[in-house]
Structure formats: structure tokens, C-alpha cells
Amino acid sequence: MNTQISLTRFITAMETSEGAGVTVHRTIGTPALRNYDPFMMLDQISSDNPDDYVAGFPEHPHRGFNTFTYMIDGDMEHTDSMGNTGNLGPGGAQWMKAASGVIHSEMPKQENGLMRGFQLWINLPSANKMDTPEYQEYKSGAFSVAETSDYKVKVLIGKFSDVNSPIVDDITHVSYFDVQANAGKHLPHQLPAGNNSFLYIFEGSGKFKGNDVPLNTLIVLGAKDKVSDLIAGEQGARFLLISGKPINESVVQYGPFVMNSREEIDQAMRDYQSNNFVHDRAWVRQQK
């Protein structure tokens, strides 16, 4: 069972291979941080070498959690077993509630150039693990930006100040912001009490409570930490700020299945092997 973490932790991204041979940089979901309730995995793709991404993520199943994919550069095509198709271009995002079961693929629509983006896995409570799947996809223009002379915040999930995202998580109340802080500046933002929250720097540099933070480092925020403890370096800093409400339930994970017991994992495997995995067609919301 997971509870709110009280101390700051710094997690360096670990390079690993996923899909058909895609190089990803993982922080949550590694030996250093197996999960961070309600978050099960955070992967970053960032390469202009097609050998690192062109093989993509062919057809594979998910059950028991949500995925959120955010593309910064490049194009990725989504298809799934329920007939949904979509294209994630620069700045676009996809929310997929796999819940009872989705089989999908994510394949690059480019053979060269920069591919850069993130995928976050968000656990579901036991009461929602077998919900009907949902699928939402939005182009970059659907997401509003809050901007001052010190920072810009692209609101991808939830709400920042008076800016709302079209994606709302009413189960684990996740917020997900792409933040650009100018040199020497910070983001004044109050996190919800009791949430588990983290920062992930992927451009520029910064100091957190006076400590240098290397690129591709995840900062697990302790109970007494503040977002404003991160001060952008001389070239500014771009980082993800993500927060969610802990579920505080047992977690049993086997690859693409995240359930509460070994018996539920065994059932997911039997369902997949017997072609009984997909129970419901996803509810689809797409911005054309």
C-alpha cells in the first residue's frame, strides 16, 4: 500500500527499451521508484535518431489504469481494437481510460526527425478497474496557456489559476502542467493537500532548494516541499508538474495489467489469451 511520501527524492531517468525496440527514459516504474501512488510509470521519448523510435509500439493490451500521452515533437498514430484511430501531433495529447480492457497500437508517422514526448500511467481504484473504457484526443490548440512575465503554464489536465483543461480526472484528480520558467524565476503554485506530486525537468536547468537538478531528473516532492523551491537556471527551465490523489490500495502489476490481486492478473491474462479481453467499446471524444 502506498502513502504520501514525506521526503524529497531525486530519481534519474533510466534508459530502457519498450514496444518493438523504442528507446525510452523511465523514472517512475524503475527499481529506484517502482510506483508513486497513483502513478505507475513515466516514460520519455526524446531522440532525432529514427533507430530509437521508428519500430513503435505495435498492438498490445492494457487493463486497470489510465494512460496519458503528450507529444511535444513528432507524430504518432493511435489505433485500437474498438475501431478508434487518431493522430498525436506536436503539442497534442491523448487520455485513454483502459479500465476493463483496450488493445491498441502507437506507431510513428515519421521516418526521421525529432520525436519527443511523454507517457504517464495512472492507476485506477479497484471500484473503477473494470469501468467502460474512454478515449479522448486533443490537438495542441485545445490546451490553454497561463502566462506571466515569469512563466508559461500549458494546462494539460485539471486547472491552473483560472485556466482549465478539456481533460478532467474525476477519480484521482490528476493535474498535469507543462511549465516554462524564465531565468531565475519560479512557479508560485499551491499543490492540493495530501496529493503525491512531482517535477520532471526536460529542458534548461534549475536548482531545487539550492541543489543542482540535472536534465531528465524527476523530483518527488515531499510533504513540506513547494513547487516554488525550484528556481530556473540561466537559460530558464522547462518541466512537467504532475500531481494526483493517492488511492492507497494494494497494487499487483504484470506488464500492461495493473490490478489489486494476483487472481485478477491471472484473469486478465486468460481473457487476453482467449480473445475475451475487450468488453466495451470506448467512449470517444476527439477534437478534429
NUKE-633696 format. One record per residue: residue number from 1; residue in three letters; x, y, z of N, C-alpha, C, O in turn. Coordinates in steps of 0.2 Angstrom, whole numbers, plus 5000, padded with zeros to 4 digits. Each point is the difference from the previous one (the first is absolute). Example, Ala and Ser with C-alpha at 12.3 -4.5 7.8 and 13.67 -1.06 7.14 Angstrom:
2
   k   r n.xx n.yy n.zz ca.xx ca.yy ca.zz c.xx c.yy c.zz o.xx o.yy o.zz
   1 ALA 5066 4972 5039  4996  5006  5000 5004 5006 5000 5005 4999 5003
   2 SER 4993 5006 4993  5004  5006  5001 4996 5005 5003 5003 5006 5001
//
This chain:
288
   k   r n.xx n.yy n.zz ca.xx ca.yy ca.zz c.xx c.yy c.zz o.xx o.yy o.zz
   1 MET 5004 4994 5000  4996  5006  5000 5004 5006 5000 5006 5000 5003
   2 ASN 4992 5005 4993  5004  5006  5000 4997 5006 5004 4994 5000 5001
   3 THR 5011 5004 5002  4998  5006  5004 5004 5006 4997 5004 4999 4997
   4 GLN 4993 5007 5005  5004  5006  4998 5007 5000 5003 5002 4998 5005
   5 ILE 5003 5003 4990  5007  5000  5002 5001 5007 5003 4998 5005 4998
   6 SER 5007 4995 5007  5001  5005  5005 5006 5004 4998 5001 5006 5001
   7 LEU 5004 4991 4995  5007  5002  4999 5001 5001 4992 4997 4996 4996
   8 THR 5007 5009 5003  5001  5001  4993 5005 4995 4997 5004 4997 5004
   9 ARG 4994 5000 4990  5005  4995  4997 5001 5003 4993 4996 5003 4996
  10 PHE 5010 4995 5001  5002  5002  4993 5001 4993 4997 5004 4996 5002
  11 ILE 4993 5003 4992  5000  4994  4997 5003 5001 4993 4996 5004 4996
  12 THR 5009 4993 5002  5003  5001  4993 4997 4996 4995 4999 4994 5002
  13 ALA 4999 5008 4992  4997  4996  4995 5005 4994 4998 5006 5001 5000
  14 MET 4991 4993 4999  5003  4994  4998 4998 4999 4993 4995 4999 4999
  15 GLU 5010 5000 4997  4999  4998  4993 4998 4992 4999 5003 4996 5003
  16 THR 4991 5003 4994  4998  4993  4999 4997 5000 4993 4999 5005 4997
  17 SER 4999 4989 5001  4997  4999  4994 4993 4997 5001 4999 4996 5004
  18 GLU 4996 5007 4992  4993  4998  5000 4997 4999 4993 5004 5002 4995
  19 GLY 4990 4995 5005  4997  4999  4994 5004 4995 4995 5002 4995 5003
  20 ALA 4999 5007 4991  5004  4996  4995 5008 5002 5000 5003 4998 4996
  21 GLY 4999 5006 5009  5007  5002  5001 5000 5008 5000 5005 5002 4997
  22 VAL 4991 5001 5006  5000  5007  5001 5004 5002 5006 4999 4997 5006
  23 THR 5006 5007 4994  5004  5003  5005 4996 5005 5004 4998 5005 4998
  24 VAL 5000 4993 5009  4997  5005  5004 5004 5001 5006 5005 4996 5002
  25 HIS 4994 5010 5001  5003  5002  5007 4995 5000 5005 4995 5004 5000
  26 ARG 5006 4991 5005  4995  4999  5005 5002 5002 5007 5006 4999 5002
  27 THR 4989 5004 5001  5002  5002  5007 4995 4996 5005 5002 4996 5004
  28 ILE 4991 5005 4996  4996  4996  5003 4999 4993 4997 4999 5000 4994
  29 GLY 5002 4995 5010  4999  4993  4997 5007 4997 4999 5001 4995 4996
  30 THR 5004 5008 5008  5007  4997  5000 5001 4997 5007 4996 5001 5004
  31 PRO 5010 4996 4997  5002  4998  5006 5000 5005 5005 4999 4999 5006
  32 ALA 5003 5007 4992  5001  5006  5005 4993 5002 5002 4999 5003 5006
  33 LEU 4996 4997 4990  4993  5002  5002 4995 4996 4996 4998 5001 4995
  34 ARG 5000 4993 5008  4996  4995  4997 4993 5003 4998 4997 4999 4994
  35 ASN 5000 5005 5011  4994  5004  4998 4999 5005 5005 5004 5000 5005
  36 TYR 4992 5005 4994  4999  5006  5004 4993 5002 5000 4998 5004 4996
  37 ASP 4998 4992 5008  4993  5000  5000 4997 5007 4999 5001 5005 5004
  38 PRO 4995 4996 4991  4997  4995  4995 5004 4999 4994 4997 4997 4995
  39 PHE 5009 5005 5004  5003  5000  4994 5004 4993 5000 5004 4998 5004
  40 MET 4996 4999 4990  5003  4993  4999 5006 5001 4996 5005 4995 5000
  41 MET 4996 5009 4995  5005  5001  4996 5000 5007 4996 4995 5003 4999
  42 LEU 5012 4999 5000  5001  5006  4996 5005 4999 4995 5006 4998 5003
  43 ASP 4993 5002 4991  5005  4999  4995 5001 5006 4996 4995 5003 4998
  44 GLN 5011 4998 4999  5001  5006  4996 5003 4997 4994 5005 4996 5000
  45 ILE 4993 5006 4994  5003  4999  4993 5004 5007 4999 4996 5005 5000
  46 SER 5010 4995 4998  5003  5006  4998 5006 4998 4995 5006 4999 5003
  47 SER 4993 5001 4991  5006  4998  4995 4998 5002 4993 4994 5000 4998
  48 ASP 5012 5002 4999  4999  5002  4992 5003 4994 4996 5001 5001 4994
  49 ASN 5001 4994 5010  5002  4994  4996 4994 4995 4999 4998 4997 5005
  50 PRO 5000 5002 4989  4994  4995  4999 5001 4993 5002 4995 4997 5002
  51 ASP 5012 5001 4999  5001  4993  5003 4997 5000 5007 4999 4994 5002
  52 ASP 5000 5012 5001  4998  4999  5007 4992 5000 5001 4998 4998 5005
  53 TYR 4999 5004 4989  4992  5000  5001 4996 4997 4994 4994 4999 5001
  54 VAL 5009 5000 4993  4996  4998  4994 4997 4993 5001 4995 5000 4997
  55 ALA 5007 4996 5007  4997  4993  5001 4993 5001 5003 4995 4996 5000
  56 GLY 5004 5009 5004  4994  5002  5004 4997 4995 5005 5004 4996 5002
  57 PHE 4990 5004 4999  4997  4996  5005 4994 4996 4997 4994 5002 5000
  58 PRO 5008 4992 4997  4994  4997  4997 4995 4997 5005 5000 5002 5006
  59 GLU 4995 4995 4991  4994  4998  5004 5001 4997 5007 5004 4995 5000
  60 HIS 4994 5008 5005  5001  4997  5007 4994 5002 5004 4996 5005 4999
  61 PRO 5002 4991 5007  4995  5002  5004 5001 5004 5006 5006 5001 5002
  62 HIS 4989 5002 5001  5000  5003  5006 4994 4999 5004 4995 4999 4997
  63 ARG 5006 5000 5010  4994  4999  5004 5001 5003 5007 5006 4999 5003
  64 GLY 4989 5005 5000  5001  5002  5007 5002 5007 5001 5001 5001 5006
  65 PHE 5001 5003 4989  5003  5006  5001 4998 5005 4994 4998 4998 4995
  66 ASN 5005 5008 5006  4999  5005  4995 5007 5001 4997 5005 5000 5003
  67 THR 4995 5002 4990  5007  5003  4998 4998 5007 4997 4995 5002 4998
  68 PHE 5011 5002 5003  4999  5007  4997 5007 5001 4996 5005 4999 5003
  69 THR 4994 5002 4991  5006  5001  4995 5000 5007 4998 4995 5003 4998
  70 TYR 5011 5000 5002  5001  5007  4998 5005 5001 4996 5006 4998 5001
  71 MET 4993 5004 4992  5005  5001  4995 5002 5007 5000 4996 5005 5000
  72 ILE 5011 4996 5000  5003  5007  5000 5002 5001 4992 4999 5005 4998
  73 ASP 5005 4990 5000  5002  5000  4993 4999 4993 4997 5001 4995 5003
  74 GLY 4997 5005 4990  4999  4994  4997 4993 4998 4999 4995 5004 5002
  75 ASP 5003 4991 4995  4994  4997  4998 4999 4993 5002 5004 4996 4997
  76 MET 4991 5002 5006  4998  4993  5002 4993 4998 4999 4996 5004 5001
  77 GLU 5003 4991 4995  4993  4998  4999 4998 4994 5005 5003 4996 5001
  78 HIS 4991 5005 5001  4997  4996  5005 4994 4996 4996 4996 5003 4996
  79 THR 5004 4990 5005  4994  4996  4998 4999 4995 5005 5004 4998 5004
  80 ASP 4989 5000 4997  4999  4995  5005 4995 4995 4997 4997 5001 4995
  81 SER 5002 4994 5010  4995  4995  4998 4993 5001 4999 4996 4996 4998
  82 MET 5002 5010 5004  4993  5003  5000 4999 5004 4994 4994 5003 5000
  83 GLY 5011 4998 4996  4998  5004  4994 5002 5007 5000 4999 5004 4996
  84 ASN 5004 4998 5010  5002  5007  5001 5007 5001 4996 5004 4996 5001
  85 THR 4997 5010 4996  5006  5002  4997 5001 5007 5002 4996 5004 5001
  86 GLY 5011 4998 4999  5001  5007  5002 5007 5001 4998 5005 4996 5000
  87 ASN 4997 5011 5000  5007  5002  4998 5002 5005 5006 4997 5005 5000
  88 LEU 5008 4993 5003  5003  5005  5005 5006 5004 4997 5005 4997 4998
  89 GLY 4994 5009 5001  5005  5004  4997 5003 5005 5005 4998 4999 5006
  90 PRO 5006 5005 4992  5004  5005  5005 4995 5003 5004 4996 5004 4998
  91 GLY 5005 4996 5009  4996  5003  5005 4993 4997 5001 4997 5002 5005
  92 GLY 5002 4993 4992  4993  4996  5001 5001 4995 5006 5006 4998 5002
  93 ALA 4988 5000 5000  5000  4995  5006 4994 4995 4999 4995 5002 4997
  94 GLN 5006 4992 5006  4995  4995  5000 4999 4997 5007 5005 4999 5004
  95 TRP 4989 5001 4998  4998  4997  5007 4996 4994 4998 4995 5000 4997
  96 MET 5008 4994 5005  4997  4994  4999 4998 4996 5007 5005 4998 5003
  97 LYS 4989 5001 4998  4998  4996  5006 4999 4993 4998 4995 4998 4997
  98 ALA 5010 4998 5004  5000  4993  4998 4995 4996 5004 4996 4996 4997
  99 ALA 5004 5005 5009  4995  4997  5005 4999 4993 4998 5005 4996 5001
 100 SER 4989 5001 4997  4999  4993  4999 5004 4997 4995 5001 4994 5000
 101 GLY 5002 5010 4995  5004  4997  4995 5000 5004 4993 4995 5001 4997
 102 VAL 5011 5000 5001  5001  5003  4993 5006 4997 4997 5005 4999 5004
 103 ILE 4995 5000 4990  5006  4997  4996 5001 5006 4995 4996 5001 4996
 104 HIS 5010 5001 5004  5001  5006  4995 5008 5000 4998 5004 4996 5002
 105 SER 4997 5008 4993  5007  5001  4998 5001 5007 4999 4996 5004 4999
 106 GLU 5011 4998 5002  5002  5007  4999 5006 5000 4995 5006 4997 5002
 107 MET 4993 5005 4992  5006  4999  4995 5002 5007 4997 4995 5004 4999
 108 PRO 5011 4998 5001  5002  5006  4997 4998 5001 4993 5000 4995 4996
 109 LYS 4998 5011 5002  4998  5002  4994 5006 5004 4996 4999 5004 4996
 110 GLN 5007 4995 5006  5006  5003  4998 5006 4995 5000 5000 4995 5004
 111 GLU 5004 5006 4991  5006  4995  4999 5006 5004 5002 5006 4996 5000
 112 ASN 4994 5010 5001  5006  5004  5003 4997 5006 5003 4994 5002 5001
 113 GLY 5011 5002 5002  4999  5006  5004 4999 4998 5007 5001 4995 5003
 114 LEU 4997 5011 5001  5000  4999  5007 4993 4997 5003 4995 5002 4997
 115 MET 5006 4993 5007  4994  4998  5003 5001 5001 5008 5005 4998 5003
 116 ARG 4990 5005 5000  5001  5002  5007 4993 5000 5003 4995 5004 4998
 117 GLY 5004 4993 5008  4994  5000  5003 5000 4996 5007 5006 4997 5001
 118 PHE 4989 5002 5002  4999  4997  5006 4994 4995 5000 4995 5002 4997
 119 GLN 5006 4993 5007  4994  4996  5002 5000 4998 5007 5005 4998 5003
 120 LEU 4989 5004 5000  4999  4999  5008 4994 4995 5001 4995 5000 4996
 121 TRP 5007 4995 5008  4995  4995  5002 4997 5002 5007 5004 5001 5004
 122 ILE 4989 4999 4996  4997  5002  5006 4995 4995 5003 4996 4997 4996
 123 ASN 5005 5000 5010  4996  4995  5002 4993 5002 5001 4998 5005 5001
 124 LEU 4998 4989 4999  4993  5001  5002 4998 4996 5006 5003 4995 5002
 125 PRO 4993 5008 5002  4997  4996  5006 4997 4994 4998 4998 4999 4995
 126 SER 5002 4996 5010  4997  4994  4998 4992 5000 4998 4998 4997 4995
 127 ALA 4999 5008 5007  4993  5001  4998 4999 5003 4993 4995 4999 4997
 128 ASN 5011 5003 5000  4999  5003  4993 5004 4996 4995 5000 5001 4994
 129 LYS 5004 4994 5008  5004  4996  4996 4997 4997 4994 5003 4999 4995
 130 MET 4990 4999 5006  4997  4996  4995 4994 5005 4997 4995 4998 4997
 131 ASP 5006 5009 5003  4996  5005  4997 5000 4999 4993 5005 4997 4997
 132 THR 4990 5006 4999  5000  5000  4993 5006 5005 4998 5001 5005 5003
 133 PRO 5003 4993 4992  5006  5004  4998 4997 5007 4997 4995 5000 4998
 134 GLU 5010 5005 5002  4999  5006  4997 5006 5002 4996 5006 4999 5002
 135 TYR 4993 5005 4993  5005  5003  4996 4999 5007 4998 4995 5002 4998
 136 GLN 5010 5002 5004  5000  5007  4998 5006 5002 4997 5006 4998 5002
 137 GLU 4994 5006 4992  5006  5002  4997 4999 5008 4998 4994 5002 4997
 138 TYR 5011 5002 5004  4999  5007  4999 5007 5002 4996 5005 4998 5002
 139 LYS 4994 5007 4993  5005  5003  4997 5003 5006 5005 4997 5001 5005
 140 SER 5009 5001 4993  5003  5005  5005 4996 5006 5001 5000 5002 5006
 141 GLY 4996 5001 4990  4996  5006  5001 4995 4999 5005 4997 5005 5002
 142 ALA 5001 4989 5000  4995  4999  5004 5002 5001 5008 4996 5001 5004
 143 PHE 5010 5000 4997  5003  5001  5006 5002 5007 5001 5004 5003 4996
 144 SER 4993 5001 5009  5002  5007  5001 5006 5000 5004 5002 4996 5004
 145 VAL 5001 5010 4996  5006  5002  5003 4999 5006 5005 4997 5005 4998
 146 ALA 5005 4994 5008  5001  5006  5005 5007 5003 4999 5005 4996 5001
 147 GLU 4995 5010 4999  5007  5003  4998 5001 5007 5004 4995 5004 5001
 148 THR 5011 4997 5002  5002  5006  5003 5007 5002 4998 5002 4996 4996
 149 SER 5001 5009 5007  5006  5002  4998 5005 4995 5002 5006 5000 4998
 150 ASP 4992 4995 5007  5005  4996  5003 4999 4993 4997 5005 4996 5001
 151 TYR 4989 5002 4997  4999  4993  4998 4995 4999 4995 4996 5005 4999
 152 LYS 5003 4989 4998  4995  4998  4996 4998 4993 5002 5004 4996 5002
 153 VAL 4989 5003 4999  4998  4993  5002 4995 4998 4995 4994 5003 4999
 154 LYS 5007 4991 4998  4995  4997  4995 4996 4995 5005 5003 4995 5002
 155 VAL 4991 5006 4998  4996  4996  5004 4997 4994 4997 4995 5001 4996
 156 LEU 5008 4993 5005  4998  4994  4996 4995 4996 5004 4995 4997 4996
 157 ILE 5005 5002 5010  4995  4997  5004 4998 5005 5006 5005 5002 5003
 158 GLY 4989 4999 4999  4998  5003  5006 4999 5008 4999 4998 5002 4994
 159 LYS 5004 5002 5011  5000  5007  5000 5006 5003 5003 5002 4998 5005
 160 PHE 5000 5008 4992  5005  5004  5003 4997 5007 5000 4999 5003 4994
 161 SER 5001 5000 5011  4997  5007  5001 4993 5000 4997 4996 4996 5003
 162 ASP 5003 5008 4992  4993  5000  4997 5000 4997 4993 4995 5001 4996
 163 VAL 5010 4994 5003  5001  4997  4994 4998 4993 5001 5003 4996 5004
 164 ASN 4992 5001 4991  4998  4993  5001 5002 4996 4994 5000 5003 4994
 165 SER 5002 4991 5007  5001  4995  4995 4993 4997 4998 4996 4999 5004
 166 PRO 5004 4999 4989  4994  4996  4998 5000 4993 5003 4995 4996 5000
 167 ILE 5011 5002 5003  5000  4993  5003 5000 5001 5008 5004 5003 5003
 168 VAL 4991 4994 5000  4999  5000  5007 5000 4993 5003 4996 4995 4997
 169 ASP 5008 5004 5008  5000  4993  5003 4996 5000 5007 5003 5003 5004
 170 ASP 4991 4994 4995  4996  5001  5006 5001 4994 5005 4996 4999 5005
 171 ILE 5009 4997 4994  5001  4994  5004 5006 5001 5005 5000 5000 5006
 172 THR 5006 5001 4991  5006  5002  5004 5002 5007 4999 5005 5002 5003
 173 HIS 4991 5002 4994  5001  5008  5000 5007 5002 4998 5003 5004 5003
 174 VAL 4999 4993 4992  5007  5001  4997 5000 5007 4997 4995 5002 4997
 175 SER 5010 5002 5004  5002  5006  4997 5007 4999 4996 5004 4996 5003
 176 TYR 4996 5006 4991  5006  4999  4996 5002 5007 4996 4996 5002 4996
 177 PHE 5009 5001 5006  5002  5006  4997 5007 5000 4996 5004 4997 5003
 178 ASP 4996 5006 4992  5007  5001  4996 5002 5007 5002 4997 5005 4997
 179 VAL 5008 4996 5007  5002  5007  5002 5007 5002 4997 5004 4996 5000
 180 GLN 4996 5010 4998  5006  5003  4998 5001 5006 5005 4996 5005 5000
 181 ALA 5009 4995 5004  5002  5005  5004 5006 5004 4998 5005 4997 4998
 182 ASN 4995 5010 5002  5005  5004  4997 5006 5000 5005 4999 4998 5006
 183 ALA 5007 5004 4992  5006  5000  5004 4999 5003 5007 4998 5005 5000
 184 GLY 5004 4991 5005  5000  5003  5007 4993 5000 5003 4999 5003 5005
 185 LYS 4996 4994 4991  4993  5001  5002 4997 4993 5003 5004 4995 4999
 186 HIS 4991 5005 5004  4996  4994  5003 4993 5001 4998 4997 5005 4998
 187 LEU 5000 4989 5003  4992  5000  4999 4997 5000 5007 5001 4995 5004
 188 PRO 4995 5010 4998  4996  5000  5006 4994 4996 4999 4995 5003 4998
 189 HIS 5005 4991 5005  4994  4996  4999 4999 4996 5006 5005 4997 5003
 190 GLN 4989 5003 5000  4999  4996  5006 4997 4993 4998 4995 5000 4997
 191 LEU 5008 4995 5005  4998  4993  4998 4994 4998 5005 5000 5002 5006
 192 PRO 4996 4994 4992  4994  4997  5004 5003 4997 5006 5005 4995 4999
 193 ALA 4993 5006 5007  5002  4996  5006 4999 4993 5000 4994 4998 4998
 194 GLY 5011 4998 5003  4999  4993  5000 5001 4996 4993 5001 4994 5000
 195 ASN 5000 5010 4995  5002  4997  4994 5007 4998 4999 5005 5003 5004
 196 ASN 4997 4992 4992  5007  4999  4998 5001 5004 4994 4996 5000 4995
 197 SER 5010 5003 5005  5002  5005  4995 5007 4999 4998 5004 4998 5004
 198 PHE 4998 5004 4989  5006  5000  4998 5002 5005 4995 4995 5002 4996
 199 LEU 5011 4999 5003  5003  5005  4994 5004 4995 4996 5004 4996 5003
 200 TYR 4996 5006 4991  5005  4996  4995 5003 5006 4995 4997 5002 4996
 201 ILE 5009 4999 5005  5004  5005  4996 5002 4997 4993 5004 4995 5001
 202 PHE 4994 5008 4994  5002  4997  4993 5003 5005 4995 5002 4998 4995
 203 GLU 4999 5008 5008  5003  5005  4996 5003 5005 5005 4997 5002 5005
 204 GLY 5009 5001 4993  5003  5005  5004 5003 4997 5007 5003 4994 4999
 205 SER 4997 5010 5006  5003  4998  5006 4996 5003 5006 4997 5005 4999
 206 GLY 5005 4993 5007  4997  5003  5006 5003 4998 5006 5004 4995 5000
 207 LYS 4995 5008 5006  5002  4998  5006 4994 4999 5005 4995 5004 4999
 208 PHE 5005 4990 5004  4994  4999  5005 5003 5000 5007 5004 4996 5002
 209 LYS 4994 5009 5002  5002  5002  5006 5008 5000 5000 5003 4997 5005
 210 GLY 4999 5006 4990  5008  5001  4999 5003 4995 4997 5006 5001 4999
 211 ASN 4991 4993 5000  5004  4994  4997 4999 5000 4992 4994 5001 4998
 212 ASP 5011 4999 4998  5000  4999  4993 4995 4994 4998 5001 4995 5003
 213 VAL 4995 5006 4992  4996  4995  4998 5002 4998 4993 4998 5004 4995
 214 PRO 5005 4990 5003  5002  4999  4993 4993 4999 4996 4995 4998 5002
 215 LEU 5006 5002 4991  4995  4999  4996 4997 4993 5001 5004 4995 5002
 216 ASN 4990 5003 4996  4997  4994  5000 5000 4997 5007 5002 4994 5001
 217 THR 4997 5010 5004  5000  4998  5007 4993 5002 5003 4997 5005 4999
 218 LEU 5000 4990 5004  4993  5001  5003 5001 5001 5008 5004 4997 5003
 219 ILE 4993 5009 4999  5000  5002  5007 4994 4998 5003 4995 5003 4999
 220 VAL 5005 4992 5006  4994  4998  5004 5000 5005 5005 5004 5001 5005
 221 LEU 4990 5003 4995  4999  5005  5005 4998 4997 5007 4995 4997 5000
 222 GLY 5008 5004 5005  4998  4998  5007 4995 5005 5003 4998 5005 4997
 223 ALA 4999 4993 5008  4994  5003  5003 5002 5007 5002 4995 5005 4999
 224 LYS 5011 4997 5002  5002  5007  5002 5003 5004 4994 5002 5006 5001
 225 ASP 4998 4991 4993  5003  5003  4994 4995 5004 4997 4994 4999 5000
 226 LYS 5009 5006 4996  4995  5005  4996 5003 5000 4993 5006 4999 4999
 227 VAL 4989 5002 4996  5002  5001  4993 5005 5006 5000 5004 4999 4995
 228 SER 4995 5006 5009  5004  5006  4999 5007 4999 5003 5005 5004 4999
 229 ASP 4997 4990 5003  5007  4998  5002 5004 4999 4994 5006 5000 5001
 230 LEU 4991 4999 4993  5004  4999  4994 5001 5007 4997 4995 5003 4998
 231 ILE 5011 4999 5001  5002  5006  4997 5004 4999 4994 5004 4996 4999
 232 ALA 4993 5007 4995  5003  4999  4994 5007 5002 4999 5002 5006 5003
 233 GLY 5002 4991 4993  5007  5002  4999 5000 5006 4995 4996 5003 4998
 234 GLU 5011 4998 5000  5001  5006  4995 4997 4999 4994 4998 5006 4997
 235 GLN 5000 4988 5000  4997  5000  4994 4992 4998 5001 4997 4998 4995
 236 GLY 5001 5003 5011  4993  4998  5002 4999 4993 5001 5005 4996 4999
 237 ALA 4989 5001 5002  4999  4993  5001 4993 4999 4998 4995 5003 5000
 238 ARG 5005 4991 4996  4993  4997  4998 4999 4993 5004 5005 4996 5000
 239 PHE 4989 5004 5003  4999  4994  5004 4993 4998 5000 4995 5004 4999
 240 LEU 5004 4989 5002  4993  4998  5002 4999 5001 5007 5004 4999 5004
 241 LEU 4990 5003 4998  4997  5000  5007 4994 4996 5000 4995 5002 4997
 242 ILE 5005 4992 5007  4995  4995  5000 4998 4999 5007 5004 4999 5004
 243 SER 4990 5000 4997  4997  4999  5007 4994 4996 5000 4996 5000 4995
 244 GLY 5003 4995 5010  4994  4996  5000 4999 4998 5007 5004 5000 5004
 245 LYS 4989 4998 4997  4998  4997  5006 5002 4993 5001 4998 4996 4996
 246 PRO 5005 5002 5009  5002  4993  5001 4994 4996 5001 4995 5002 5003
 247 ILE 5005 4991 4995  4994  4996  5000 5001 4996 5007 4995 4998 5003
 248 ASN 5011 5000 4999  5001  4996  5006 4997 4993 5000 4997 4999 5004
 249 GLU 5004 4998 4990  4998  4993  5000 5006 4996 4998 5005 5002 4997
 250 SER 4994 4991 5004  5006  4996  4997 5000 5000 4993 4995 5001 4996
 251 VAL 5011 4998 5001  5002  5000  4993 5003 4994 4998 5005 4998 5003
 252 VAL 4992 4999 4992  5004  4994  4997 5000 5001 4993 4995 5001 4996
 253 GLN 5011 5000 5001  5001  5001  4993 5004 4995 4996 5005 4997 5003
 254 TYR 4992 5001 4992  5004  4996  4995 5000 5003 4993 4995 4999 4997
 255 GLY 5010 5004 5001  5001  5003  4994 4994 5005 4999 5000 5005 5004
 256 PRO 4996 4994 4991  4995  5005  4998 4994 4999 5004 4995 5004 4999
 257 PHE 5005 4992 5007  4994  4999  5004 5001 5003 5007 5005 4998 5003
 258 VAL 4991 5006 5000  5001  5003  5006 4993 4999 5004 4995 5003 4999
 259 MET 5006 4992 5006  4994  4998  5004 5001 5000 5007 5005 5003 5002
 260 ASN 4991 4994 5002  5001  5000  5007 5002 4993 5003 5002 5000 5006
 261 SER 4997 4995 4990  5002  4993  5002 5003 4996 4995 4999 5002 4994
 262 ARG 5005 4993 5008  5002  4995  4995 4995 4997 4996 5000 4998 4994
 263 GLU 4994 5000 5009  4995  4997  4997 4997 5004 4994 4998 4998 4995
 264 GLU 5002 5009 5006  4997  5004  4995 5005 5001 4994 4998 5001 4994
 265 ILE 5008 4999 5008  5006  4999  4994 4999 4994 4996 5000 5000 4994
 266 ASP 4999 4994 5010  4999  4994  4996 4994 5000 4996 5000 4997 4994
 267 GLN 4994 5006 5008  4994  5001  4996 5002 5004 4994 4997 4998 4995
 268 ALA 5006 5008 5006  5002  5004  4994 5004 4996 4995 4998 5001 4994
 269 MET 5006 4995 5008  5004  4996  4995 4996 4995 4997 5001 4999 4994
 270 ARG 4995 4998 5010  4995  4995  4996 4995 5003 4995 4999 4998 4995
 271 ASP 4999 5008 5007  4995  5004  4996 5004 5001 4993 4997 5000 4995
 272 TYR 5009 5003 5006  5004  5002  4994 5002 4994 4995 4999 5000 4994
 273 GLN 5003 4994 5010  5002  4994  4996 4994 4997 4996 5000 4997 4995
 274 SER 4994 5004 5008  4994  4997  4997 4995 5005 4996 4995 4998 4998
 275 ASN 5008 5008 5001  4997  5005  4995 4993 5002 5004 4996 5002 4996
 276 ASN 5004 4998 5010  4995  5003  5004 5002 5006 5004 4996 5002 5005
 277 PHE 5009 5002 4993  5003  5005  5004 4996 5006 4999 4999 5004 5005
 278 VAL 4998 4998 4989  4997  5007  4999 4992 4999 5002 4997 4996 4996
 279 HIS 5001 5007 5009  4993  4999  5002 4995 5006 4997 4994 4998 4998
 280 ASP 5009 5008 5001  4996  5006  4999 5003 5004 4994 5007 5000 5000
 281 ARG 4989 5003 4996  5003  5005  4996 5001 5006 5003 4996 5002 5005
 282 ALA 5010 5002 4994  5002  5006  5004 4995 5005 4998 4998 5001 4994
 283 TRP 5001 5004 5011  4997  5006  4998 5005 5005 4997 5005 5001 5004
 284 VAL 4994 5002 4991  5005  5004  4996 4998 5007 5000 4995 5002 4998
 285 ARG 5010 5002 5004  5000  5007  4999 5006 5002 4996 5006 5000 5003
 286 GLN 4993 5003 4991  5006  5002  4996 4999 5007 4998 4994 5002 4997
 287 GLN 5011 5002 5003  5000  5007  4997 5003 4999 4993 5005 4999 4999
 288 LYS 4990 5003 4996  5002  4999  4993 5004 5006 4998 5002 5001 4994
//
